[in-house]
C-alpha cells in the first residue's frame, strides 16, 4: 500500500502518538496483516478514557473504517466513518472517505451528499481551506453519474479543466484510452479501447469478449487510475480507493454504464485464416454497417500456443449486432452478410447464436456441431 505525506488534515485533538499508530497500521495492511491492524485500532479505541477528546476518537474510528474498506467489509466501514463524522462534525476527512465507500457501492446520491458536507466543513473553517482536487474530482464524477450536467460543469472547471460553454452533457475530445473491465472470463480483467468524452465518460470502441457489464458502443462512467481517489486518514494518503485490481498505469477503470447502445454479441468461429483474410472480413462487415473484431489474431487463451508470424490461425471473432426494434430482421441481415463473407473468403464461418436469433434453429444446431470439430485455439 503506497502512501505519501500530507499537509495536516487531522482534527485539533490529534496527538503525535496517533501518527505512529497510523504508520504501524499501514505497514501491517501492506503485509496482508489487516486483521492485526484492526485489533490494534480497536484496542486503542477501548483504551480511550471518558475525558479523551472526541477528535481523537474520531481519528481512530476513521482509521478503522479505512481498514474495513480495504477488507471490503462495507457495512462496518460505513458505520465507523459515520461515527467518526459524528464525533468530529467539522472534520471533512471521514466524510470524504464515506463518499469513497458509497462510490465503490455505486451509491452516487449518497456519495455526492457526503462530499458536499465535507466541502462545507472545509469552507466553514477560519481561514477557509481550499478543497483538494480529489474531493472535486469525485464530486464531478458523482454529478456525472446523476446526470447533473450544470453542476458537473462547475465542478470540472473548479478542478482546473477548461470546458467550452454549453448545456447538457460535457462533450470533449480527450482522445483514446484503455479501460479495465471486470470479467467472467479466464482473465482477472479485460482491457478495451474507449473514446473519452469527458473526464468521467467514455464510449467503448472494442468488442467486449469476457462477459463484462457493457459492450461495444456503450457510454460508460469511468475513473482514472492515477491515485487521486485514495482514502485519507489525516496522516497518509493511500493510492487505492479500496477496490481490488485497481490499475496504476493510467488505465481507466469502469464504474457504471450510463447509455447502453443496445448491441448483442455473437461469437463467430471458423477455419484457419490469415491476417489478410481477417482484414477483408472486417472491411466487408464494416461496409455492411456491422462491427466485427477478430480476436484470434490479437488475443489468445492462456493454454493456447502463440501463432507464428503470418501464419493462419483458427478464426475466433466477436460480431456485435444492434438489437433495435426488429432484432430478428437485423439478425437475418447479419447472417446474409456473414454468408457472403464466407463465400468471398473461401472458408466456413459459424455463428450459432446469430442463426438462432434469426430464427434458424436447424442452422444453429448445425453450426454448434461444426464448431465441435474445429481445432482448439
N, C-alpha and C positions, 0 to 999 in steps of 0.2 A: 504494500500500500504506500504509494508515494505521498509526500507531504511537503509543504513549504511554509515558511514563517509568514505571519500576517501582522498587519497593524492591530493594536489592541482592540478586540471586539467583545471582550467579556464584560459582565456586569460589574458594578463598582465594588461588590463584595468579594471579588476574585482574590484568592490568596496564592502566593508563589508556589506553595506545595502542590496546588492543583495542576500547575503546568507539568510538574514531574510526573504526577499521576497520569495525565493525558498522554505524555510521551511514552510511558510504560504501557498503557493500554494499546496504543497503536503499534508498538513493537510486538505485542502479543498477537494482535489481529494479523499483522504481517506474517507471523509464523504459524498461522492457522490455529491459534490458541484463543479464539474469541470467547470460548466458554470461561476460560481463566480470566479474561478481561472483564466479562460481565460480573463474575464473582467479586473481582477487585472493586468495581464501581459500586455494586450493591452493598458490599461491606462498608465502604466509605459513607454511603447514604445512611446506613443503620447507625453508624458511629457519630453522626452529627448530633450535637446537643440541641436542646429545645431553644437555646438562645442563639444558635447559629444563624447567620444572615440568610434570609430566604434566597438571595442571589447565589449563595454557594450551593444550596440545594438545587436551584435551577440549573446551575452549571453541570452538576453530576447527573441530573435527570436527562439533560440534553445529550451529554456524553453517552449515557447508556442507551438512549434512543437511537443514536447513530449506530452503535454496535448491533443493536437489534435489527436495524435496517440492513446492515451488511450481512446479517444471517438470514435475511428475507423473512423475518418474523414481524410482519407488517403491523398486526394489531398491537403488539407490545411496543413497537417503535412509536406508533401514533399516540398511544396512551402516555408514554413518557414525555414526548415532545409537547403535548397539550399541557401536561402537568408542569413542565419547565416554564412554559409561557405564563401559566397562572401564577407561579412563584415569583416571576420577574416580568410583569406585564409590559415594561418599557424596553425589554431586551429583544432585538429583532432576530437574533440567531436561531432560537428554536422555531420561530415562525417560518423562517427560510427553510430549515430542514423539514418541517412539517409539509411545506409546499412540495419539496422533492419527493417525499413519500407519496403524496397524492398524485404527483406526476407519474411515478412508477406504476401506480394503480390506475392510471388513465382517468382520474377524477379531476377534470380540468377546472370545473367551477370551484371546487374546494381548494385546489392549488392556487388559483387566482386570488381567492379570498385571503388565504394565508399570506401571500406575497404582498397584497395591498395593506394588510395590517402591519407587516414587517416594515414596509416603506413608510407608513405613518409613524411607526416608532422612531425610525431614523430621522425623519423630518421634524419631529417634535423635540429633538434634543437641542441643547444650547451649548455650543453652536451646532446648528443643524449639520448632519453628516450626509454627504452625497451617497446615493445608492451605488452599489457595485455593479459592474457590467453583468455579473452572474445573476443578480436579482432581476435586473431589467430584461436580460435575455430570456429568462424563464417566464417572466410576466408576458413578454411578447409572444412566446410560444403558446402559453395558455390562452391568450386572447385570440390567436390564430385558430387554435383548436375549437374555440367557441364561436368562431366566425364574426368576431367583433372587430371589424376591419378598421374603423376610425381609431379606436383605442390602440390597436396593434400598430398602426402607422405612427402614432405619437410615441409609442414605446420604442419602436425601432429607431426613430430619429433620436430619442434620448440615448440610445446605445451608440450614437455617432454614425449611423448608416444614412447615406444620402438617398432620399426617396423622392421620386418625381411627384408633383401634385396629382391628386386624383381621389376617387372614392372607390369603395368596394375592395376586392382582394388586391393585395400588393402584387403587381406583375413586373418582375425584373428578369433580366437575363444574367444569371450568376454562373453560367457555364455548366459543364458536365461534372459529375461527381459519382463516386461509388457509394452504394447504400448497402448496409449489412441487414439482412433479413433473418428472422427466426425461421427454422426449418423443421420439417418432419422427416427429412431425408437422411442420408448417411453422413452428412457433414454437420458440424456444430452450427454453422451459419452459411448462408448463400449471399454472395455479393453480386449486385446488379448495377447497371448504369442508369443514372437518372439525370434529368434536366432540372436544375434548381430554378424555381420560380420566385422564391423569396427566401429570407433567412430560415424559415421553418417549413416550407412546402417544396415538393419536387414531383415531377412526373416520371413514372417508370418507363424506360426505353427498352429494357430487356424482357425476354420471355422468362418468367419465373418458373423454375423447374421443380423445387422440392416442397411444394405444399405450403408456401407462406400465405399469410392472410391478405395478400394483394397480388395483382397481376399486371401485365403489360397495359400501359395507358392510364393506370390509376394515378390520381394525385394523392400523395401521402403526406402526413405530418412527420417531420424528421428533426433530429437534433444533431449537433456536431459532436464528434468525439474528441474535443480539444481540451477537456478538463475544466471548463469554466462552470460546470454544473455540479461540482463536488460538494459533499456535506461539509459543514462548518461547525467547529466546536469552540471557536474563540481563541484557540492557540495555533492549531494547524489546520490547513485546508487539504482535503483529500481529492485526488483526481479521479474518483469514481463517484457516481451518483447512486451507489447502492445496487445497481443492476450487475448481473454477471455477463461475461462475454462482451464487455464494452470495448470497442476498438479504440486504439490510441494512436492510430496512424493517419488521422484526418478523415477516415471513412465516416459517412453519415450513418445515423442509427434510426431505424424505423420505430415510430411510436404509434401511429394510427392511420387508418385510411379515411381520407376526407371526401374524395369524389371517385367512387368506383366507375371505371369506364365500361364495365359490362362484358369483358372478353372472357371466353371459355377456352381452357387449354385442352388440346388434343395432341397426344404423343404420336409421332409418325416414325415407323421403323421400316427398314429396308435392307437390301443387299449392300455390298461394299460400294462406296462412291468416293471419288477424288475431290480435292478442294475445288477444282474447276467445275465439276458437276454440281457441287454444293452451291457455288456461286450462281450457276444457271437456275437451279431450283429456287434460290432465294429471290432472284430477279423476276422470274416468271410469276411467283406468288405476289410479289410487290406490285407488279403491273396489274394484277387482278385485285388489288387493294386488300390483300391478305398478308399477314406478317408471320414469317416462319424463321426460326433460329436453329441452325444446325449445331447441335450440342456435341456431336461425336468428334468434331474436328477441334473443338476448343476446350472440352471438359471430358474427364474420364472418371469412372468409378474407381474406388480405392484398389480393387483387386484386378483391374484391367491393365495390361502392359501398354506403355506409350507407343503410339504408331510411329513408324519410321517416316522420315520426311518425304512428302509427295506420295506416300502410299495410300491406297484406297482403304477405307475403314467402313465397317457396317454402319449404316445410317441410323442415327437416333436424333430426332429433331422435335421441337415444340412448335405447334401451329396454334395461333390464337384466332378465334372466330368470334365476332361480335354477335351476341345473342339477339339484340334488337327486338322488334315487335313480331318478327316471323323467324324464330330460331330454326325451325325445320327447313324453311326455304333457304336460309343463309347457309345451313349445313349442306344442303343439296348442291348449292353453287360451289361451295368449297370442295366437295367431293369431285365435282366435274373438273375443276381446275387441277386437283391433285392427279386425276387420271390422265389429263392432258400432259402434265409434267412427267408422269410415269412413262408415257409413250415417247416423249422427247428425250428423256434420259436413257431409255432402254433398260430400266431396272425397276423391279416391282416396289411399290410403296404401300405400306399397310398402316391404316388408321382406324382400328375397330371402334373406338368411341365416337369418331366423327361419322362413320357409317350408321352407327346406332342412332345418333342424333338426327340423321337424315331419314330415319325410318326403315333402313335396310338391315333388318335383324339377321337375315341369312348371310349377307355380305360381311357383317360384323363378326359373325361366328367363323366364317372362312378366314378372315384376317387374323383373328386370335389364334387359330390353328396354325396358320402360316408363320406367325411370329415365333411360335414354339420351336419351329425347325430352323430358325436363324442362328448363326454362330453367336456366342456370347461376346459382349464387348469386353 
